[in-house]
Amino acid sequence: MSNFLGKWKGDGSSFVNFEAFAKASGLPDEVYEKLKQGTYSLEFSRNGDTWSYEVVSSILPTKTYTFQPGIEVSTTDLFGKASKFIAVFDSDSKMTLQEQAEMMDWQNITVTREIKEDVMLMDVELENGVKMSQEFTRC
């Protein structure tokens, strides 16, 4: 789990299969266009059993998500829409989120983040099997 701690950066150029994913998820076209142009950073921190990750974007307001592994969190997404998720650490270098979001018609979404040295690979899969990925590097 400690492998996640710290700051990670990425941008829209590292998206793989994002257009097909956006269409399959029902993501509005204007949101898709914004997201693929953005730069992003994620910063993970931990206080006891409570984890936080802050998402900073060049195109959206900053958002901090706080969770305890295995406990459902009801919150809002980066666009202010309702969402909920459960995060678990599969290993010291792998985290899985089961998520549902209003903006994506409450589909079941699986987000897997895996650390390989100074790279975090994020895979996102919709319940219909459509996948996308994005890469972040440690700052």
Salt bridges, closest charged atoms under 4 A:
GLU19 OE2 - LYS23 NZ 3.79
GLU33 OE1 - LYS36 NZ 3.47
ASP118 OD1 - ARG138 NE 3.36
